[in-house]
Amino acid sequence: MAETSINHQTPPDAKRMLYAVPSGGVEVFVNDMACISKEWKQYRFPKSRKKRIRKKWSKQNKNFRMQDVHRMIVMKEERKVFVSQKMYDKLKERWQA
């Protein structure tokens, strides 16, 4: 029986360091699976500002859509931060400026 080799690609290093904290670095782990969740967000709103009309609109499912929510998970004692790729790019851009 001939052995078949499977081409295993090594994933990129998800652990990155940001040295913005005065007392040392913070380990930043980029993990989209843990940091991106989905939520229902209302994207259509009535032109009327009356409470009764807004309440009716908020009950209709057609006025909502599913959107990605990027979250940051912070572990203070271990000095670790888990973020999505989008959040990491924003953090890097803000701290390097």
Contacts in CASP RR format, 6 or more apart in sequence:
PFRMAT RR
TARGET T0000
AUTHOR 0000-0000-0000
METHOD contacts of the structure
MODEL  1
MAETSINHQTPPDAKRMLYAVPSGGVEVFVNDMACISKEWKQYRFPKSRK
KRIRKKWSKQNKNFRMQDVHRMIVMKEERKVFVSQKMYDKLKERWQA
14 29 0 8 1.000
14 30 0 8 1.000
14 31 0 8 1.000
15 27 0 8 1.000
15 28 0 8 1.000
15 29 0 8 1.000
16 27 0 8 1.000
16 28 0 8 1.000
16 29 0 8 1.000
16 30 0 8 1.000
16 88 0 8 1.000
17 25 0 8 1.000
17 26 0 8 1.000
17 27 0 8 1.000
17 28 0 8 1.000
18 25 0 8 1.000
18 26 0 8 1.000
18 28 0 8 1.000
18 91 0 8 1.000
18 92 0 8 1.000
18 95 0 8 1.000
19 25 0 8 1.000
20 26 0 8 1.000
20 95 0 8 1.000
21 79 0 8 1.000
25 79 0 8 1.000
26 79 0 8 1.000
26 80 0 8 1.000
26 81 0 8 1.000
27 78 0 8 1.000
27 79 0 8 1.000
27 80 0 8 1.000
27 81 0 8 1.000
28 80 0 8 1.000
28 81 0 8 1.000
28 82 0 8 1.000
28 83 0 8 1.000
28 88 0 8 1.000
28 91 0 8 1.000
29 80 0 8 1.000
29 81 0 8 1.000
29 82 0 8 1.000
29 83 0 8 1.000
30 83 0 8 1.000
30 84 0 8 1.000
30 85 0 8 1.000
30 88 0 8 1.000
31 82 0 8 1.000
31 83 0 8 1.000
31 84 0 8 1.000
32 84 0 8 1.000
32 85 0 8 1.000
34 73 0 8 1.000
34 82 0 8 1.000
35 70 0 8 1.000
35 71 0 8 1.000
35 72 0 8 1.000
35 73 0 8 1.000
35 82 0 8 1.000
35 83 0 8 1.000
35 84 0 8 1.000
35 87 0 8 1.000
36 68 0 8 1.000
36 69 0 8 1.000
36 70 0 8 1.000
36 71 0 8 1.000
36 84 0 8 1.000
37 68 0 8 1.000
37 69 0 8 1.000
37 71 0 8 1.000
38 66 0 8 1.000
38 67 0 8 1.000
38 68 0 8 1.000
38 69 0 8 1.000
39 66 0 8 1.000
39 67 0 8 1.000
39 69 0 8 1.000
40 64 0 8 1.000
40 65 0 8 1.000
40 66 0 8 1.000
40 67 0 8 1.000
41 64 0 8 1.000
41 65 0 8 1.000
41 66 0 8 1.000
41 67 0 8 1.000
42 57 0 8 1.000
42 58 0 8 1.000
42 63 0 8 1.000
42 64 0 8 1.000
43 63 0 8 1.000
43 64 0 8 1.000
43 65 0 8 1.000
44 57 0 8 1.000
44 62 0 8 1.000
44 63 0 8 1.000
45 54 0 8 1.000
45 57 0 8 1.000
45 63 0 8 1.000
46 53 0 8 1.000
46 54 0 8 1.000
46 57 0 8 1.000
48 54 0 8 1.000
57 63 0 8 1.000
70 83 0 8 1.000
70 84 0 8 1.000
70 86 0 8 1.000
70 87 0 8 1.000
71 84 0 8 1.000
71 87 0 8 1.000
72 81 0 8 1.000
72 82 0 8 1.000
72 83 0 8 1.000
72 87 0 8 1.000
73 81 0 8 1.000
73 82 0 8 1.000
73 83 0 8 1.000
74 80 0 8 1.000
74 81 0 8 1.000
74 82 0 8 1.000
75 81 0 8 1.000
75 82 0 8 1.000
83 91 0 8 1.000
END
